[in-house]
Amino acid sequence: MTATGETPTPPPVTGYYNGQEISFIHTEASDPEVADMLTTMMGSPVLVVPQLAQVPDTALAEVYVFTNGIQPETAAGPFGYQPDIFDTAPGDPTYSPLRRVNLVAWRTDATPRLLRSAAELTAARDAGQLTITQPGVVVNMPMLTWPGGHR
C-alpha cells in the first residue's frame, strides 16, 4: 500500500496482442472470486463491480486466459500459465477495455505451445487442440502499452 497522499500505481501485467507483447492493468471484475484471484496475483486491489456482467456484448472485447499449458519462467496469466491474449487494442474500431473472459484449455492429446495472437488461438481451436469456454465474467483491463502506442 502507499502512504497517505501518494497515488497508488497498479502493477502492469504482460499479455499479447496480434503477436506482440502488451501491458495492461486489472481495475474491476464482475465476479468476486475473479477479483480476489487478480488481487492476490498482482498485490493490488481489483474492485468487484457486479454490473459489469450486464454490459451489452457490443461494448465488450475478448481476453483469452489459459487454465493449463505452458508455464513461463517470467510473465504468466492468473492461473500460472502463458500470458493472456487480447483480440483488440487502442486504435482498433472495436477496442474496449471491458473484456469478456474466455477460459482456454489445451486438450490432453495436444502439445501446448506459446500463442501470441487471437488468430493463432482460433487456428488451434479449429484444429481441435484446445477448448474455449465463457464463464460470464467481465474484467476492466485497460492497456498501458500496445503495438505503436502507450498511455
Secondary structure by P-SEA (a helix, b strand, c coil): cccccbbbbcbbbbbccccbbbbbbbcccccaaaaaaaaaaccbbbbbbccccccccccbbbbbbbcccccccccccccccccbbbccccccccccccccbbbbbbcccccccccccaaaaaaaaaaccbbbbbccccccccccccccccc
